[in-house]
Amino acid sequence: MAKRRQLFEGKAKVLFEGPEPGTLVQYFKDDATAFNNQKKGTITGKGVLNNRISEYLMTRLGEIGIPTHFVRRLNMREQLIREVEIVPVEVVIRNIVAGSLAKRFAIEEGTALPRSIVEYYYKKDELDDPMISEEHITAFGWATPPELDEIMAMSLRINDFLTGLFLGIGIRLIDFKLEFGRLWEDDQMRIVLADEISPDNCRLWDLKTNEKLDKDRFRRDLGGIEEAYQEVARRLGILPES
Ligand code: C5P
């Protein structure tokens, strides 16, 4: 394969220059990190599974009218995406108390929330991604008020859709993180869903047993990480050929 220019290397993915202007190739690594890089490891086959799972979920979301950066999967570890300007805000949507929310308010994990909670975090590794409010986002110009309205509306729609999709395969969508980007087309800008959606950035619990089928298995040294990611892919009907 021709040598491509690497544009960015993140914790779990690498971005390369794409074949046409305005496109990028997103490569999924097996590397896993947690607690902002303090814990590092490798999950064999994770990149292959996340590439498939994210392709599947982005495609389903595209079908219901959510604009995304995803174009098509290229091979086992790579997908073609549209180049976007990432909004430096991580959007976390929570349906059930877990993780940092459980810790912050000393509420038991698994407690149902009467309504979904949307939180924002400033995407800045050096600062450990601090939690922020809408006021910070607009005051510091990370997104305009209309962009933020769009991001919030899309996040809630994505949550409704994904909650139903996962329930259909016996999985509870506890919480997840989304990223958005600005896409320019014919001098018009629109906000699109970017990054990935996979067990790396969702909490997914088995509906019957509450078994964790996500990155918490790595964060909390629970073992069976590959198997959990494979189980999610298997239930979605997209387990890659071996
Ligand atoms: O750790 P916390 O409970 O705040 O995480 C909420 C959700 O956001 C989890 O599903 C987690 O996987 C995801 N997340 C992420 N990337 C981060 C922080 C959280 O994908 N930097």
Residues whose N, C-alpha, C, O or C-beta is under 5 A from the ligand:
A	BS01	C5P	V92 A98 G99 S100 L101 D175 F176 K177 D200 N201 C202 R203
